[in-house]
Structures are given as C-alpha cells and as structure tokens.
Amino acid sequence: MTAVAADLPDAAALLTRVTAVLEGFLDDKAGGAGTLRMPLEVTQCLRDLAVGGKRLRPLLCVTGWQAASGRGTPGALVRVAASLEMFHAFCLIHDDIMDDSGSRRGAPAIHRRLALHHGQGRSTSAAERVGTSCAILVGDLALAWSGELLHAAGLDPAQLGAVLPLVDDMRSEVMYGQYLDVTAAGRPTTDVDRALRIARYKTAKYTVERPLHIGAAIAGAPLPVYEALSAYALPVGEAFQLRDDLLGVFGTPQVTGKPATDDLREGKHTVLAALALQRADRNQRRALQSLLGSPSLDEAEAAYLREILTATGARSEVENMIHSLRTQALRALDIASFPPFAIAHLRQLTDSALARTS
Amino acid sequence: MTAVAADLPDAAALLTRVTAVLEGFLDDKAGGAGTLRMPLEVTQCLRDLAVGGKRLRPLLCVTGWQAASGRGTPGALVRVAASLEMFHAFCLIHDDIMDDSGSRRGAPAIHRRLALHHGQGRSTSAAERVGTSCAILVGDLALAWSGELLHAAGLDPAQLGAVLPLVDDMRSEVMYGQYLDVTAAGRPTTDVDRALRIARYKTAKYTVERPLHIGAAIAGAPLPVYEALSAYALPVGEAFQLRDDLLGVFGTPQVTGKPATDDLREGKHTVLAALALQRADRNQRRALQSLLGSPSLDEAEAAYLREILTATGARSEVENMIHSLRTQALRALDIASFPPFAIAHLRQLTDSALARTS
C-alpha cells in the first residue's frame, strides 16, 4: 500500500495526517447520521475504502506545493490533500459500478457489499439493484464531501479562488475520460490515439497533473510553474496508466487487489489491446475480437489472451512506451526550476509509480 | 411547466435569465468538448433536461434573498439560482437510474436515451449497461458543474463563505433522503414516520428550505431569518412531497410527464402507502403487499391498487395532511418579519406548489 510513498521523506507523516483528517471528517459525519437516524453504512463504507489507498494524489498535491516553493506542510494543505483522496473514493465507487468489478483493494466493491447488506428478503436481482443504487449514492456523497473537505480546509479567499477552478477542471476531465473509457469498452479497436486520450484524461491529468497544480495553486504559483508541472505530469501520468493496463492483465491479483480477468472481460480499450489488434495475425485477431469484452471469459481464455498480447509484441511495446514517457518526464524535471528537494521527490515518485506491482 | 412560476411577479423574467445562464454555460462546455474531441451528447442531454424544469428552486432562492431584504435580482444571485437547477438535473438523472424510470419531462430518461445512442453493435443488456454508466457520468458532471456554476457566480468571499456550507448540507441531505427512499422501496411498511423522514430530507429540506436559505445567505441574513424560513419551508416542503406522491399514483401521465405506474411498481415507501397498509383489511393488505413493488405490475393491477388507496381512506388522509401542513406553513408566514412582497411571493408559491397537477 505504501510502495509509492515509502521512498519519500516525510511521506509517512503526511499519510498519517491525511488519514487522520479523513477519519475525523467521517467520524463527524457518522455522528451526524446517528443523530438524524440515517444509515451508518455510508460512512463505514467510505472509511473502509479510504483507509486502503496509496495516497498518491495527496503526495503529489504536497509535492506541487513544494515545487512552487511552499514551505512546511500547513494544515490547510493537508486538508485539501485529503479532499483529493475523498474525491478518489468517489471515482473508485462509481468506476466499480460501471465496470461491475467484484472487488477493490482486496475487499468486495461497495455495490457488492451494499447488495449483501440490503439483500435480506429481496431477490438476487432486486438486491443487486439496491446495492447499485446505494453505491451510486455513496459515491455521490463522497463527491459532495470532497467538496465539503475542500471548502472547510481553511484556505484564504485568494487560495480558494485559485484552487476551485482547478478542482472543477479536474472533475470534468476525469469524468469525461471515464465516459470515453466506458463507451469504448467492449469493442476495442486499433485506435491507439483514442486509448491514449483516455489515459490522458482519466489518469494523467486527474492523477498527476491536477494534484500537482492544486498544491502549486495553494502556494500562489505563477503560470510557468503550472506549465513545468504539466510537462512532467502528462508523460508520467500516461506511463502510469500504461503500467496500470499491464497490471490489470498481467498483475498478481493478491498484490493488485483486483482480479486479473476484469479488464479483459470488460474489453477495455487500452493501448495494449489496440497495439495487439494492429499486430495480430488473422487467428490472433479473431481471438482478440471474440474474447476481449466477452462477459463469460474464463481463466483459460484469459490466459490465451495474455499469450496473444505477449506474442504480438504489444506487451513489450507498451513497456517501451512507458520507458520513453518516463524519459520524457525526467527530462522535463531536468529543466524545471523547482527547489531541488521537490525535484528529488518527483524523481522518486516517478520510479515508484512506474515500477509498481499494485 | 410554469404553473408554479406564472403567478409570481417577475418570475418569467427570472426564468428567462436562469435559462440563459444554463444555456451559456452548456454552450461553453460543448465548445470545450468539441475542441478536446469529447462526446457532445453529454451537454446535449443536460441542455434538453434543464430546459424543461419548473425552476422552483431558483424561484425559492431568489425569494429567500428577498425575505432577507435583498434588493433587485443581481447577476450573481441568478447564477447561484441556475447552479441549483444544474444540481437538480444531477438529482433527476441519478434518481431515474435508481428507479429505472423510462421517461422524464415527457422525454426518455437519460439512461434510456444513452442506451439507444450507444446501442449499435451491442446486445440489449450491454447497451443498457453502457446507457446506465453514461448516465451515471452525465449526472456526475451535472453535480460537478453545479459546483462550477456556483464557484464562478461572482459572489464575494463573505457570500461564498456563507453559501458553501449550506450547499454542502443540501447535497448531503438530499442524498441521504434518496438513500432512505431507495432502501425502503420495494417493501413499504406501516411506518409513517419513516416515510415522513424521507419526505423531509429528500424534498422539504432540499427543494424548499435550502434554496431559501441559500438566497438568504447571499443577502447576509442573520440567524432568525434562517429559522423563520425553516418554519415555513419544512411543512410546505413535506406537503409538496405528499402532493408528489399523490400525483405519482393518481396524476395524469400526459400532464406529469411520468407514467402513473412507476411509483407503484417501485413500491415507494410513501405516507400514502404506509397509511393504506395501516387501514387495509386482510384482502386489501394482501393485495398491497403483493402488488406494491411488483416489477411486472400491469395497468389493471395499478388501477386496483389505486382503488384500495382510495377505499382505505389513505388518499383523503394524505389530502388532509397536505391541508394541515399548508396551514402550518401559512401561519409561520403570519409571524415572519420578512418584507411584505416576500411574504406575498411565498403565499403564492405555497398555493401553486400544493395545488399543482404536474
């Protein structure tokens, strides 16, 4: 869980503080829900989900602050960082509904958990529907509460005025990215460019660029700082998504916390799939087209798909792309005029994010 | 559509301004989506949905401003009012997914429309899933964009600081209310209190109290103004929901824009259903329990349920409750120290909201 964070100085302390903010916030919400006779499973679900995160976005938010010459780690900054983690919980919950993922971070996905919770006296399909509806709402609450955490973070009006438009952009970008992802899923094509656009919006901008920008905005950064951060963030973020695509297919479920068949069964329109379709011979193409996105995909078929993704060279080509994007990102750091320790953090983050196994 | 609004002085002008804000905002978003090669159906869905609204919340927001002695109708106020309408679009889209409503405001519900839009080359069930996923995301975007409209409304820092916590509360309240509604649906009981709690959170606070409070907050209202607004808003809002429950069962689909079987088929835990279960004889109870929430409910069964809801006296009891809540709300206005024209607006709103047919 702390693979990404462990290499960074003071990262552990930051993680502890972010967790404390989230737990304190959810304790308050649980207290309020109790008083109003509202269901307590909402805050419990969010607490369980939010505890298990890598905290990549909070770390990047603080690093963006440092890159813009912010000093120390003020409480308002930590609370904004925590709001990004709450926003991420929203993304995970709604994504898992859309992908119908059974598990997340080694536990049942929220819609599955709530289907069980409200299953008594209901048919299986009715329980599934209630579980999905409840999870949509828990996600909605996480989105609303990420705003609340941000609004109450203690930013001064100038900081809030700089941060809000960035948060608004971040929200639209990741939602549009997910929209592209969802509408392309089930019928991957040879269109590598479309797959890269999904990676850029859903991941590069959302996971890397905007958290850095938001931290920089709190420090009152001028425009060139944002641009230098983007020059680093977009390639490293795209590489991060390419690594994620590989882990989704070739990763170890015990380590990733996600079944290694989900992405294949969904027929995600990834760069990996697009390249394989480009390079496949007739038999391989037929197999890719019939099996990628097949709802009934079994383990043997998944293994066969993995074989094709490797044999076509798509897998190693994606590794090459990751390497080249990593080089591009590190070069952007070479010419960035951030304080040296911020540069060092970003270098370390690059390596742990792109070499990760979960 | 403008039944509620038509009686109010200057209401038509306000509606025009709110619509112009929403259209201008969505035009900008559509332009941005075009540039980024993002799908244009998102903004088109929101535009079509947002055009058809009654604009009740914007009207109440402006009335709250007037009650707190705000003068004129400044642009920032109109933009905040428009943000409430965008938030309402979010609620409708996600609610329609949860209720699996086929239509809204006389047009196909967004998840149905997007299932059709993305149906080509997909099985029916795959198209439905994509439609639902896309609609979840269009709703998420509407929620995010309601925030963006608010952030960019042009409030000064003191106004923004007063409004944001109210908006945060409003979001949590309606989401929790919907959560109660969803988990109670399909198995209505005799628990009238629970049904009233749903009405209070999902409707009274969300539709009436918070829009009034938000308008008052922009005018810098002191605490007693909020309390006086609540004393009016909560009874009128509960009555509004009770009227909605009656319309959902006994209304004319051509006028409400919603099939009159949806609520019965969902087995909504309404005061109407709870009272009928309390008062039913053995045969009636058996029919209510087997038919309320039956996914296959047909027109004849729905007609039979309507007969029981009437024969048990539940329908007229709900009418009595509406009458009594209306009296309570109007008495609260008698002792409120709002400017006379604000009182007059609230009186007119009460009558048109509670006597409405759609």
Chai-1 contact restraints between the chains, C-beta under 6 A:
chainA,res_idxA,chainB,res_idxB,connection_type,confidence,min_distance_angstrom,max_distance_angstrom,comment,restraint_id
A,M38,B,Y176,contact,1.0,0.0,6.0,A-B,restraint_1
A,H94,B,I136,contact,1.0,0.0,6.0,A-B,restraint_2
A,M98,B,S133,contact,1.0,0.0,6.0,A-B,restraint_3
A,H118,B,T183,contact,1.0,0.0,6.0,A-B,restraint_4
A,S133,B,M98,contact,1.0,0.0,6.0,A-B,restraint_5
A,S133,B,V182,contact,1.0,0.0,6.0,A-B,restraint_6
A,I136,B,H94,contact,1.0,0.0,6.0,A-B,restraint_7
A,L137,B,M175,contact,1.0,0.0,6.0,A-B,restraint_8
A,L137,B,Q178,contact,1.0,0.0,6.0,A-B,restraint_9
A,L137,B,Y179,contact,1.0,0.0,6.0,A-B,restraint_10
A,D140,B,M175,contact,1.0,0.0,6.0,A-B,restraint_11
A,L141,B,M175,contact,1.0,0.0,6.0,A-B,restraint_12
A,A144,B,R171,contact,1.0,0.0,6.0,A-B,restraint_13
A,E148,B,D168,contact,1.0,0.0,6.0,A-B,restraint_14
A,H151,B,L164,contact,1.0,0.0,6.0,A-B,restraint_15
A,P157,B,P157,contact,1.0,0.0,6.0,A-B,restraint_16
A,L164,B,H151,contact,1.0,0.0,6.0,A-B,restraint_17
A,D168,B,E148,contact,1.0,0.0,6.0,A-B,restraint_18
A,R171,B,A144,contact,1.0,0.0,6.0,A-B,restraint_19
A,M175,B,L137,contact,1.0,0.0,6.0,A-B,restraint_20
A,M175,B,D140,contact,1.0,0.0,6.0,A-B,restraint_21
A,M175,B,L141,contact,1.0,0.0,6.0,A-B,restraint_22
A,Y176,B,M38,contact,1.0,0.0,6.0,A-B,restraint_23
A,Q178,B,L137,contact,1.0,0.0,6.0,A-B,restraint_24
A,Y179,B,L137,contact,1.0,0.0,6.0,A-B,restraint_25
A,V182,B,S133,contact,1.0,0.0,6.0,A-B,restraint_26
A,T183,B,H118,contact,1.0,0.0,6.0,A-B,restraint_27
